[in-house]
Structures are given as structure tokens and as C-alpha cells.
Amino acid sequence: MLEEKDIYRDTWVRYLGYANEVGESFRAVVPVQVVRASYAVAFGYVLADTADKSWKMFKKGGGPKKILVETGDALLWQTLASVAIPGLVINRICAFTQRQLQRNASKIPLTPRKIITVSVGLISIPFIIHPIDAGVTIFMNNTYRKWI
């Protein structure tokens, strides 16, 4: 029997979890409320995937403990892989880029430096997705999933 495709992890919907990375990339040029709104989108995605996994476990006939374990697994994995770790990584990439441009290219006007920072952040996103997902899966397999 073919395994059902997970819409939240195996399709384009996965990229909604990276809305906050886009927000972090644009932090230098948009109001902080826009960055916060991007986190709201990402957490909405996290909660939707968590609810989906919980509902599927309920429909399989899983008891309260199994549903709670599945809910915890999805919530923890998504929070780490979609919001916390990549948000921090992109934030630091952009901060580093801004510092380096200030130190080494201060003759470039501020607006182009900000645009370069945004570009570096956006370009970085595709390169961090799969390593972070894989790393969080390894982490979860060796901690939460082993303990439960």
C-alpha cells in the first residue's frame, strides 16, 4: 500500500512554515510588525500540521496517550524545524551581512546595503531547509521519540 502524501511536509505547503524566515530576511527594510506577522503565519502552519497529525491519530483509533504523543511530536518538530532554528539562522545571517557591509562597504549607501542584506537572507532560505529538517529529525529520533 502506498503511503499517503503528507501535505504539510511533502508539498509546497511546507514553505508556509518558512514565512518567518522571509520576515527575518526583510527585517532591515520593514516595520517590526511585518516580521511579527510572518511569525504568526509560520505558527499558524505549525498548529495546522499539529492538528492534522492529532486528528489522523484520533481517526486511527489512537487513545488519548497516542494522540498526545503524536501532538507533542508534531508540535515540537514543527516549532524547531519551521520556526525556531531557521528563524535564528536567517536572523544571524542577516545580522552578520549587515555588520560586514557596515565594516567593509560603508561607502555603499544604506538603502543598497539593506537590499543586499534582504537578498542574502532570501537566497539563504533554500539552502537551510533540508539540513535543518534532517537535523531536527535526528534530534527528535534521539530524544523525544526515544523517550516516549
DSSP file with accessible surface (Angstrom, degrees, kcal/mol):
  #  RESIDUE AA STRUCTURE BP1 BP2  ACC     N-H-->O    O-->H-N    N-H-->O    O-->H-N    TCO  KAPPA ALPHA  PHI   PSI    X-CA   Y-CA   Z-CA
    1    1 A M              0   0  237      0, 0.0     2,-0.2     0, 0.0     0, 0.0   0.000 360.0 360.0 360.0 134.4    0.0    0.0    0.0
    2    2 A L        -     0   0  162      1,-0.1     2,-0.2     3,-0.0     3,-0.0  -0.495 360.0-114.7 -72.7 140.5    1.3    3.4   -0.9
    3    3 A E        -     0   0  186     -2,-0.2     2,-0.1     1,-0.1    -1,-0.1  -0.545  34.6-107.0 -75.9 138.3    1.9    5.8    1.9
    4    4 A E        -     0   0  138     -2,-0.2     2,-0.3     1,-0.1    -1,-0.1  -0.398  35.5-110.9 -65.5 136.7   -0.3    8.9    2.0
    5    5 A K        -     0   0  143     -2,-0.1     2,-0.9     1,-0.1    -1,-0.1  -0.524  25.6-130.2 -70.1 131.9    1.5   12.1    1.0
    6    6 A D    >>  -     0   0   27     -2,-0.3     4,-3.3     1,-0.2     3,-1.1  -0.757  14.7-160.7 -86.9 107.3    1.8   14.4    4.0
    7    7 A I  T 34 S+     0   0   84     -2,-0.9     4,-0.5     1,-0.3     6,-0.4   0.828  88.6  51.2 -59.2 -31.3    0.5   17.8    2.7
    8    8 A Y  T 34 S+     0   0   50      1,-0.1    -1,-0.3     5,-0.1     9,-0.1   0.670 125.9  21.1 -83.7 -15.6    2.4   19.7    5.5
    9    9 A R  T <4 S+     0   0   56     -3,-1.1    -2,-0.2    40,-0.0    -1,-0.1   0.583 125.7  43.8-125.6 -17.2    5.8   18.1    4.9
   10   10 A D  S  < S+     0   0   95     -4,-3.3     2,-0.2     4,-0.0    -3,-0.2   0.243 106.2  53.7-117.4  11.4    5.9   16.8    1.4
   11   11 A T  S >  S-     0   0   34     -4,-0.5     3,-2.0    -5,-0.3     4,-0.3  -0.795 100.3 -82.8-133.7-178.4    4.3   19.6   -0.7
   12   12 A W  G >  S+     0   0  182      1,-0.3     3,-1.8    -2,-0.2     4,-0.3   0.736 115.7  78.6 -59.7 -22.3    4.7   23.3   -1.3
   13   13 A V  G >> S+     0   0   15     -6,-0.4     3,-2.1     1,-0.3     4,-0.5   0.831  77.7  73.5 -58.8 -27.7    2.6   23.9    1.9
   14   14 A R  G X4 S+     0   0    9     -3,-2.0     3,-1.4    -7,-0.3    -1,-0.3   0.839  85.4  65.1 -53.8 -33.1    5.8   23.1    3.8
   15   15 A Y  G X4 S+     0   0  127     -3,-1.8     3,-1.5    -4,-0.3    -1,-0.3   0.717  83.7  72.6 -70.5 -16.8    7.1   26.5    2.7
   16   16 A L  G X4 S+     0   0   74     -3,-2.1     3,-1.6    -4,-0.3    -1,-0.3   0.828  88.8  63.5 -62.9 -29.3    4.4   28.3    4.8
   17   17 A G  G << S+     0   0    0     -3,-1.4     3,-0.3    -4,-0.5    -1,-0.3   0.660  97.9  56.8 -66.2 -15.8    6.4   27.2    7.8
   18   18 A Y  G X> S+     0   0    4     -3,-1.5     4,-1.5    -4,-0.2     3,-0.6   0.239  70.8 106.9-101.2  15.0    9.2   29.4    6.5
   19   19 A A  H <> S+     0   0   21     -3,-1.6     4,-2.3     1,-0.2    -1,-0.2   0.891  77.8  55.7 -58.8 -38.1    7.2   32.6    6.4
   20   20 A N  H 3> S+     0   0    0     -3,-0.3     4,-3.0    18,-0.3    -1,-0.2   0.824 101.2  57.2 -68.7 -26.1    9.1   33.9    9.4
   21   21 A E  H <> S+     0   0    0     -3,-0.6     4,-2.3     2,-0.2    -1,-0.2   0.898 107.0  48.7 -69.6 -37.0   12.4   33.4    7.5
   22   22 A V  H  X S+     0   0   63     -4,-1.5     4,-1.8     2,-0.2    -2,-0.2   0.942 112.1  49.4 -63.4 -44.9   11.1   35.7    4.8
   23   23 A G  H  < S+     0   0    5     -4,-2.3     4,-0.5     1,-0.2    -2,-0.2   0.921 110.7  49.4 -59.1 -44.1   10.1   38.1    7.5
   24   24 A E  H >< S+     0   0    8     -4,-3.0     3,-1.0     1,-0.2     4,-0.3   0.886 108.0  54.7 -62.9 -38.2   13.5   37.9    9.1
   25   25 A S  H 3< S+     0   0    0     -4,-2.3     3,-0.4     1,-0.2    -1,-0.2   0.878 112.5  42.8 -61.8 -37.2   15.1   38.5    5.7
   26   26 A F  T >X S+     0   0   72     -4,-1.8     3,-2.4     1,-0.2     4,-1.3   0.421  81.7 107.3 -89.0   0.9   13.1   41.7    5.3
   27   27 A R  T <4 S+     0   0  101     -3,-1.0     3,-0.3    -4,-0.5    -1,-0.2   0.834  74.2  58.0 -50.4 -36.3   13.7   42.9    8.9
   28   28 A A  T 34 S+     0   0   21     -3,-0.4    -1,-0.3    -4,-0.3    -2,-0.1   0.694 117.9  29.9 -70.1 -17.5   16.1   45.6    7.8
   29   29 A V  T <4 S+     0   0   67     -3,-2.4    -1,-0.2    85,-0.1    -2,-0.2   0.434 111.4  61.4-125.4  -0.7   13.5   47.2    5.5
   30   30 A V  S  < S-     0   0   41     -4,-1.3     5,-0.1    -3,-0.3     0, 0.0  -0.890  88.3 -90.7-125.3 158.8   10.1   46.6    7.0
   31   31 A P    >>  -     0   0   79      0, 0.0     3,-1.7     0, 0.0     4,-1.1  -0.307  40.3-113.0 -63.1 150.8    8.4   47.6   10.3
   32   32 A V  H 3> S+     0   0   54      1,-0.3     4,-2.6     2,-0.2     5,-0.2   0.797 114.7  68.2 -57.6 -27.3    8.8   45.0   13.1
   33   33 A Q  H 3> S+     0   0  124      1,-0.2     4,-2.3     2,-0.2    -1,-0.3   0.847  96.7  53.6 -62.4 -32.9    5.1   44.3   12.9
   34   34 A V  H <> S+     0   0   73     -3,-1.7     4,-1.9     2,-0.2    -1,-0.2   0.918 108.5  48.8 -67.4 -42.0    5.6   42.8    9.5
   35   35 A V  H  X S+     0   0    1     -4,-1.1     4,-1.5     1,-0.2    -2,-0.2   0.937 112.0  49.1 -62.9 -44.0    8.2   40.4   10.9
   36   36 A R  H  X S+     0   0  159     -4,-2.6     4,-1.7     1,-0.2    -2,-0.2   0.893 108.0  54.1 -63.0 -39.1    5.9   39.5   13.7
   37   37 A A  H  X S+     0   0   54     -4,-2.3     4,-2.0     1,-0.2    -1,-0.2   0.880 103.7  56.1 -63.0 -36.0    3.1   38.9   11.3
   38   38 A S  H  X S+     0   0   15     -4,-1.9     4,-2.2     1,-0.2   -18,-0.3   0.878 105.8  51.3 -64.8 -33.5    5.4   36.5    9.4
   39   39 A Y  H  X S+     0   0   56     -4,-1.5     4,-3.0     2,-0.2     5,-0.2   0.869 105.5  55.9 -68.7 -35.0    5.8   34.5   12.6
   40   40 A A  H  X S+     0   0   64     -4,-1.7     4,-2.2     2,-0.2    -2,-0.2   0.917 108.1  48.0 -62.9 -41.5    2.1   34.4   13.0
   41   41 A V  H  X S+     0   0   74     -4,-2.0     4,-2.2     2,-0.2    -2,-0.2   0.944 113.0  48.2 -62.9 -46.6    1.8   32.8    9.6
   42   42 A A  H  X S+     0   0    0     -4,-2.2     4,-2.4     1,-0.2    -2,-0.2   0.924 112.8  47.1 -62.5 -43.5    4.6   30.3   10.4
   43   43 A F  H  X S+     0   0   86     -4,-3.0     4,-2.8     2,-0.2    -1,-0.2   0.858 108.1  56.9 -68.8 -31.5    3.0   29.4   13.8
   44   44 A G  H  X S+     0   0   38     -4,-2.2     4,-2.4    -5,-0.2    -1,-0.2   0.926 108.2  47.7 -60.4 -43.1   -0.4   29.0   12.0
   45   45 A Y  H  X S+     0   0    9     -4,-2.2     4,-2.6   -29,-0.2     5,-0.2   0.927 110.9  51.3 -61.1 -46.6    1.2   26.4    9.8
   46   46 A V  H  X S+     0   0    0     -4,-2.4     4,-2.5     1,-0.2    -2,-0.2   0.935 112.4  45.6 -57.9 -46.4    2.8   24.7   12.8
   47   47 A L  H  X S+     0   0  103     -4,-2.8     4,-2.8     2,-0.2    -1,-0.2   0.879 110.8  53.4 -68.0 -35.4   -0.6   24.5   14.5
   48   48 A A  H  X S+     0   0   36     -4,-2.4     4,-2.4    -5,-0.2    -1,-0.2   0.928 111.6  45.1 -65.0 -44.0   -2.3   23.3   11.4
   49   49 A D  H  X S+     0   0    0     -4,-2.6     4,-2.7     2,-0.2     5,-0.2   0.924 113.1  51.1 -65.4 -41.1    0.2   20.4   10.9
   50   50 A T  H  X S+     0   0   10     -4,-2.5     4,-2.5    -5,-0.2    -2,-0.2   0.934 111.7  46.6 -61.2 -45.9   -0.1   19.6   14.6
   51   51 A A  H  X S+     0   0   58     -4,-2.8     4,-2.9     2,-0.2     5,-0.2   0.907 111.7  52.4 -62.9 -40.6   -3.9   19.5   14.4
   52   52 A D  H  X S+     0   0   34     -4,-2.4     4,-2.4     2,-0.2    -2,-0.2   0.937 111.4  45.3 -61.2 -46.4   -3.7   17.4   11.3
   53   53 A K  H  X S+     0   0   16     -4,-2.7     4,-2.0     2,-0.2    -1,-0.2   0.900 114.5  49.0 -66.0 -39.7   -1.4   14.8   12.9
   54   54 A S  H  X S+     0   0   19     -4,-2.5     4,-2.4    -5,-0.2    -2,-0.2   0.930 111.7  48.6 -64.6 -44.9   -3.5   14.7   16.0
   55   55 A W  H  X S+     0   0  142     -4,-2.9     4,-2.8     1,-0.2    -2,-0.2   0.905 109.9  51.8 -63.6 -41.9   -6.8   14.3   14.0
   56   56 A K  H  X S+     0   0   51     -4,-2.4     4,-1.6     2,-0.2    -1,-0.2   0.899 110.1  49.0 -63.7 -38.3   -5.3   11.5   11.9
   57   57 A M  H  <>S+     0   0   29     -4,-2.0     5,-2.5     2,-0.2     4,-0.3   0.913 111.3  50.2 -66.9 -39.2   -4.2    9.6   15.1
   58   58 A F  H ><5S+     0   0  114     -4,-2.4     3,-1.5     1,-0.2    -2,-0.2   0.929 109.7  50.4 -61.9 -45.4   -7.7   10.1   16.6
   59   59 A K  H 3<5S+     0   0  143     -4,-2.8    -1,-0.2     1,-0.3    -2,-0.2   0.812 104.0  59.0 -65.5 -28.2   -9.2    8.7   13.3
   60   60 A K  T 3<5S-     0   0  170     -4,-1.6    -1,-0.3    -5,-0.2    -2,-0.2   0.550 124.2-105.6 -74.3  -8.2   -6.9    5.7   13.5
   61   61 A G  T < 5 +     0   0   63     -3,-1.5    -3,-0.2    -4,-0.3    -2,-0.1   0.638  61.4 165.4  92.8  15.3   -8.4    4.9   16.9
   62   62 A G      < -     0   0   12     -5,-2.5    -1,-0.2    -6,-0.2    -2,-0.0  -0.406  33.5-125.0 -65.6 139.1   -5.4    6.1   18.9
   63   63 A G     >  -     0   0   35     -2,-0.1     4,-2.6     1,-0.1     5,-0.2  -0.157  36.9 -84.6 -74.9 178.1   -6.2    6.5   22.6
   64   64 A P  H  > S+     0   0  117      0, 0.0     4,-2.6     0, 0.0     5,-0.2   0.870 128.5  52.0 -54.9 -39.2   -5.6    9.7   24.5
   65   65 A K  H  > S+     0   0  165      2,-0.2     4,-2.7     1,-0.2     5,-0.2   0.941 111.2  45.9 -65.6 -46.2   -1.9    8.8   25.2
   66   66 A K  H  > S+     0   0  136      2,-0.2     4,-2.5     1,-0.2    -1,-0.2   0.896 113.8  49.5 -63.2 -40.1   -1.1    8.1   21.5
   67   67 A I  H  X S+     0   0   37     -4,-2.6     4,-2.7     2,-0.2    -2,-0.2   0.933 112.0  48.3 -64.5 -43.2   -2.9   11.3   20.4
   68   68 A L  H  X S+     0   0  126     -4,-2.6     4,-2.7    -5,-0.2    -2,-0.2   0.911 112.1  48.8 -64.4 -41.6   -1.0   13.3   23.0
   69   69 A V  H  X S+     0   0   41     -4,-2.7     4,-2.6     2,-0.2    -1,-0.2   0.930 113.5  46.7 -63.4 -45.3    2.4   11.8   21.9
   70   70 A E  H  X S+     0   0   58     -4,-2.5     4,-2.5     2,-0.2     5,-0.2   0.905 112.6  50.4 -63.9 -40.9    1.6   12.5   18.2
   71   71 A T  H  X S+     0   0   36     -4,-2.7     4,-2.7     2,-0.2     5,-0.2   0.939 112.2  46.8 -62.1 -47.1    0.5   16.0   19.0
   72   72 A G  H  X S+     0   0   22     -4,-2.7     4,-2.7     2,-0.2     5,-0.3   0.899 111.7  51.5 -61.6 -41.9    3.7   16.6   21.0
   73   73 A D  H  X S+     0   0   17     -4,-2.6     4,-2.8    -5,-0.2     5,-0.3   0.952 113.8  42.3 -61.3 -50.2    5.9   15.2   18.3
   74   74 A A  H  X S+     0   0    0     -4,-2.5     4,-2.6     2,-0.2     5,-0.3   0.924 116.2  48.5 -64.8 -44.0    4.3   17.3   15.5
   75   75 A L  H  X S+     0   0   69     -4,-2.7     4,-2.3    -5,-0.2     5,-0.2   0.933 116.1  42.6 -64.0 -44.7    4.3   20.5   17.6
   76   76 A L  H  X S+     0   0   64     -4,-2.7     4,-2.4    -5,-0.2     5,-0.3   0.945 116.1  47.6 -67.7 -47.3    7.9   20.1   18.8
   77   77 A W  H  X S+     0   0   10     -4,-2.8     4,-3.2    -5,-0.3     5,-0.3   0.950 116.2  43.6 -59.9 -49.8    9.3   19.0   15.3
   78   78 A Q  H  X>S+     0   0    0     -4,-2.6     4,-2.5    -5,-0.3     5,-0.7   0.892 112.1  52.5 -65.8 -40.5    7.5   21.8   13.5
   79   79 A T  I  X>S+     0   0   38     -4,-2.3     5,-3.1    -5,-0.3     4,-1.1   0.933 118.3  37.4 -61.7 -43.2    8.4   24.5   16.1
   80   80 A L  I  <>S+     0   0   38     -4,-2.4     5,-1.7    -5,-0.2    -2,-0.2   0.946 124.7  37.9 -71.5 -48.7   12.1   23.6   15.9
   81   81 A A  I  <5S+     0   0    0     -4,-3.2    -3,-0.2    -5,-0.3    -2,-0.2   0.754 128.1  29.9 -79.7 -25.1   12.3   22.9   12.1
   82   82 A S  I  <5S+     0   0    0     -4,-2.5   -61,-0.2    -5,-0.3   -62,-0.2   0.743 133.0  10.0-106.3 -29.0   10.0   25.6   10.8
   83   83 A V  I  X<S+     0   0    4     -4,-1.1     4,-1.8    -5,-0.7     5,-0.3   0.773 119.5  41.0-118.8 -63.5   10.2   28.5   13.2
   84   84 A A  I  ><S+     0   0   50     -5,-3.1     4,-2.1     2,-0.2     5,-0.2   0.956 118.7  34.3 -64.5 -58.5   12.9   28.5   16.0
   85   85 A I  H  ><S+     0   0   62     -5,-1.7     4,-2.8    -6,-0.3     5,-0.2   0.964 123.0  42.0 -68.7 -52.3   16.0   27.2   14.3
   86   86 A P  H  > S+     0   0    0      0, 0.0     4,-2.8     0, 0.0     5,-0.3   0.891 113.5  54.2 -65.0 -32.9   15.6   28.6   10.8
   87   87 A G  H  X S+     0   0    1     -4,-1.8     4,-2.3     1,-0.2    -2,-0.2   0.935 111.9  44.6 -62.2 -44.1   14.4   32.0   12.2
   88   88 A L  H  X S+     0   0  109     -4,-2.1     4,-2.6    -5,-0.3     5,-0.2   0.923 113.3  50.9 -64.3 -44.3   17.5   32.2   14.3
   89   89 A V  H  X S+     0   0   48     -4,-2.8     4,-2.5     2,-0.2    -2,-0.2   0.947 113.8  42.8 -61.1 -49.1   19.7   31.1   11.4
   90   90 A I  H  X S+     0   0    0     -4,-2.8     4,-2.7     1,-0.2     5,-0.3   0.917 112.6  54.2 -66.0 -39.9   18.3   33.7    9.0
   91   91 A N  H  X S+     0   0   35     -4,-2.3     4,-2.4    -5,-0.3    -1,-0.2   0.933 112.4  43.8 -57.4 -45.1   18.3   36.4   11.7
   92   92 A R  H  X S+     0   0  124     -4,-2.6     4,-2.7     2,-0.2    -1,-0.2   0.872 111.3  53.4 -70.5 -38.6   22.0   35.7   12.3
   93   93 A I  H  X S+     0   0   47     -4,-2.5     4,-2.5    -5,-0.2    -2,-0.2   0.941 113.3  44.1 -59.8 -45.5   22.9   35.5    8.6
   94   94 A C  H  X S+     0   0    9     -4,-2.7     4,-2.7     2,-0.2    -2,-0.2   0.910 113.4  49.8 -68.1 -41.2   21.2   38.9    8.0
   95   95 A A  H  X S+     0   0   14     -4,-2.4     4,-2.5    -5,-0.3    -1,-0.2   0.924 112.7  47.7 -63.1 -43.2   22.8   40.5   11.1
   96   96 A F  H  X S+     0   0  111     -4,-2.7     4,-2.8     2,-0.2     5,-0.2   0.927 111.5  50.7 -62.3 -44.0   26.3   39.2   10.0
   97   97 A T  H  X S+     0   0   19     -4,-2.5     4,-2.5    -5,-0.2     5,-0.2   0.929 110.5  49.0 -60.6 -45.8   25.7   40.5    6.5
   98   98 A Q  H  X S+     0   0   84     -4,-2.7     4,-2.4     1,-0.2    -1,-0.2   0.922 112.4  48.1 -59.6 -45.3   24.7   43.9    7.8
   99   99 A R  H  X S+     0   0  105     -4,-2.5     4,-2.5     1,-0.2    -1,-0.2   0.917 112.3  48.4 -62.1 -44.7   27.8   44.1   10.1
  100  100 A Q  H  X S+     0   0   55     -4,-2.8     4,-2.9     1,-0.2     5,-0.3   0.897 112.3  48.4 -65.6 -39.8   30.1   43.1    7.3
  101  101 A L  H  X S+     0   0   26     -4,-2.5     4,-2.2    -5,-0.2     7,-0.2   0.899 112.0  49.9 -66.0 -39.6   28.7   45.6    4.9
  102  102 A Q  H  < S+     0   0  107     -4,-2.4     4,-0.3    -5,-0.2    -2,-0.2   0.925 118.8  38.4 -62.9 -43.5   28.9   48.3    7.5
  103  103 A R  H  < S+     0   0  161     -4,-2.5    -2,-0.2    -5,-0.2    -1,-0.2   0.873 131.5  23.9 -73.9 -42.0   32.6   47.4    8.2
  104  104 A N  H  < S+     0   0  119     -4,-2.9    -3,-0.2    -5,-0.2    -2,-0.2   0.530 131.9  30.7-109.1 -10.6   33.8   46.7    4.7
  105  105 A A    ><  +     0   0   24     -4,-2.2     3,-2.0    -5,-0.3    -2,-0.1  -0.126  65.9 138.2-140.4  40.7   31.5   48.5    2.4
  106  106 A S  T 3   +     0   0   68     -4,-0.3    -4,-0.1     1,-0.3     4,-0.1   0.681  66.8  69.0 -66.3 -15.7   30.4   51.6    4.3
  107  107 A K  T 3  S+     0   0  204      2,-0.1    -1,-0.3    -3,-0.1    -5,-0.1   0.717  80.2  90.2 -74.3 -19.1   30.8   53.7    1.2
  108  108 A I  S <  S-     0   0   62     -3,-2.0    -3,-0.1    -7,-0.2     5,-0.1  -0.619  94.8-105.4 -73.9 131.6   27.8   51.9   -0.3
  109  109 A P     >  -     0   0   86      0, 0.0     4,-1.8     0, 0.0     5,-0.2  -0.157  27.9-109.8 -57.8 156.7   24.7   53.9    0.7
  110  110 A L  H  > S+     0   0   92      1,-0.2     4,-2.5     2,-0.2     5,-0.2   0.882 112.1  56.5 -57.8 -45.0   22.5   52.5    3.4
  111  111 A T  H  > S+     0   0   96      1,-0.2     4,-2.4     2,-0.2    -1,-0.2   0.942 108.7  45.4 -59.8 -48.9   19.5   51.5    1.2
  112  112 A P  H  > S+     0   0   51      0, 0.0     4,-2.5     0, 0.0    -1,-0.2   0.893 111.6  53.9 -62.0 -34.5   21.5   49.3   -1.2
  113  113 A R  H  X S+     0   0   31     -4,-1.8     4,-2.3     2,-0.2    -2,-0.2   0.910 108.9  48.7 -64.1 -39.3   23.2   47.7    1.9
  114  114 A K  H  X S+     0   0   68     -4,-2.5     4,-2.6     2,-0.2    -1,-0.2   0.908 110.5  50.7 -64.7 -41.4   19.8   46.9    3.3
  115  115 A I  H  X S+     0   0   96     -4,-2.4     4,-2.6     2,-0.2    -2,-0.2   0.903 109.5  50.8 -64.6 -38.8   18.7   45.4   -0.1
  116  116 A I  H  X S+     0   0   66     -4,-2.5     4,-2.8     2,-0.2     5,-0.2   0.932 109.8  50.9 -62.5 -43.4   21.8   43.3   -0.2
  117  117 A T  H  X S+     0   0    2     -4,-2.3     4,-2.3     1,-0.2    -2,-0.2   0.932 110.9  47.7 -59.8 -47.2   21.1   42.1    3.4
  118  118 A V  H  X S+     0   0   11     -4,-2.6     4,-2.8     1,-0.2     5,-0.2   0.933 112.3  50.5 -58.7 -45.1   17.5   41.1    2.4
  119  119 A S  H  X S+     0   0   50     -4,-2.6     4,-2.9     1,-0.2     5,-0.2   0.915 109.2  49.8 -61.9 -44.9   18.8   39.4   -0.7
  120  120 A V  H  X S+     0   0   48     -4,-2.8     4,-1.8     2,-0.2    -1,-0.2   0.924 112.1  49.1 -61.4 -43.1   21.4   37.3    1.2
  121  121 A G  H  X S+     0   0    0     -4,-2.3     4,-1.1   -96,-0.2    -2,-0.2   0.947 113.9  44.8 -60.5 -48.7   18.7   36.3    3.7
  122  122 A L  H >< S+     0   0   61     -4,-2.8     3,-0.5     1,-0.2    -2,-0.2   0.910 112.5  51.2 -64.1 -41.5   16.2   35.2    1.0
  123  123 A I  H 3< S+     0   0  110     -4,-2.9     4,-0.5     1,-0.2    -1,-0.2   0.832 106.6  56.9 -65.7 -29.4   18.9   33.4   -1.0
  124  124 A S  H >X S+     0   0   22     -4,-1.8     4,-1.1    -5,-0.2     3,-0.8   0.792  87.3  78.7 -71.9 -28.8   19.9   31.5    2.1
  125  125 A I  H XX S+     0   0   17     -4,-1.1     4,-1.4    -3,-0.5     3,-1.2   0.907  91.0  48.5 -53.7 -50.7   16.5   30.0    2.8
  126  126 A P  H 3> S+     0   0   82      0, 0.0     4,-0.5     0, 0.0    -1,-0.3   0.827 110.5  54.1 -62.3 -25.6   16.5   27.2    0.3
  127  127 A F  H <4 S+     0   0  155     -3,-0.8    -2,-0.2    -4,-0.5    -3,-0.1   0.699 110.8  43.7 -80.7 -19.2   20.0   26.1    1.5
  128  128 A I  H <X S+     0   0   20     -3,-1.2     4,-2.1    -4,-1.1     5,-0.3   0.684  94.1  79.6 -97.9 -18.6   19.0   25.8    5.1
  129  129 A I  H  X S+     0   0    5     -4,-1.4     4,-2.7     1,-0.2     5,-0.2   0.951  96.6  37.7 -57.8 -60.2   15.6   24.0    4.8
  130  130 A H  H  X S+     0   0  124     -4,-0.5     4,-2.8     1,-0.2     5,-0.3   0.914 116.3  50.1 -67.9 -41.4   16.7   20.4    4.2
  131  131 A P  H  > S+     0   0   83      0, 0.0     4,-2.6     0, 0.0    -1,-0.2   0.916 114.3  46.1 -62.4 -38.6   19.7   20.4    6.6
  132  132 A I  H  X S+     0   0   21     -4,-2.1     4,-2.9     2,-0.2     5,-0.3   0.948 112.9  49.1 -68.2 -46.1   17.6   21.8    9.4
  133  133 A D  H  X S+     0   0   24     -4,-2.7     4,-2.3    -5,-0.3    -1,-0.2   0.938 114.9  45.5 -55.9 -46.6   14.7   19.4    8.7
  134  134 A A  H  X S+     0   0   53     -4,-2.8     4,-2.5    -5,-0.2    -1,-0.2   0.917 113.3  49.7 -65.0 -42.3   17.1   16.5    8.7
  135  135 A G  H  X S+     0   0   37     -4,-2.6     4,-2.7    -5,-0.3    -2,-0.2   0.906 111.2  48.4 -64.2 -41.1   18.9   17.7   11.9
  136  136 A V  H  X S+     0   0    5     -4,-2.9     4,-3.2     2,-0.2     5,-0.2   0.906 110.2  52.5 -67.2 -38.4   15.6   18.2   13.8
  137  137 A T  H  X S+     0   0   46     -4,-2.3     4,-2.8    -5,-0.3    -2,-0.2   0.938 111.1  46.6 -62.1 -44.5   14.5   14.7   12.7
  138  138 A I  H  X S+     0   0  103     -4,-2.5     4,-1.6     2,-0.2    -2,-0.2   0.939 113.6  49.3 -61.5 -45.4   17.8   13.2   14.0
  139  139 A F  H  X S+     0   0  104     -4,-2.7     4,-0.6     1,-0.2     3,-0.3   0.933 113.1  46.2 -58.1 -47.6   17.4   15.2   17.2
  140  140 A M  H ><>S+     0   0    0     -4,-3.2     5,-2.6     1,-0.2     3,-0.7   0.888 110.3  53.5 -64.4 -40.2   13.8   14.1   17.7
  141  141 A N  H 3<5S+     0   0   77     -4,-2.8    -1,-0.2     1,-0.2    -2,-0.2   0.803 114.0  42.9 -63.6 -30.1   14.7   10.4   16.9
  142  142 A N  H 3<5S+     0   0   86     -4,-1.6    -1,-0.2    -3,-0.3    -2,-0.2   0.439 129.9  17.6 -98.3  -1.0   17.4   10.5   19.6
  143  143 A T  T XX5S+     0   0   21     -3,-0.7     4,-2.6    -4,-0.6     3,-0.8   0.324 127.7  21.9-128.2 -94.4   15.4   12.4   22.3
  144  144 A Y  H 3>5S+     0   0   41      1,-0.3     4,-1.9     2,-0.2    -3,-0.2   0.867 126.2  46.4 -50.3 -51.6   11.6   12.7   22.3
  145  145 A R  H 34<S+     0   0   76     -5,-2.6    -1,-0.3     1,-0.2    -4,-0.2   0.780 115.6  46.9 -68.7 -26.3   10.8    9.7   20.1
  146  146 A K  H <4 S+     0   0  137     -3,-0.8    -1,-0.2    -6,-0.6    -2,-0.2   0.845 114.2  46.9 -79.2 -36.9   13.2    7.5   22.0
  147  147 A W  H  <        0   0  193     -4,-2.6    -2,-0.2     0, 0.0    -3,-0.2   0.765 360.0 360.0 -76.2 -28.1   11.9    8.6   25.4
  148  148 A I     <        0   0  104     -4,-1.9    -3,-0.0    -5,-0.3    -4,-0.0  -0.378 360.0 360.0 -90.2 360.0    8.2    8.3   24.6
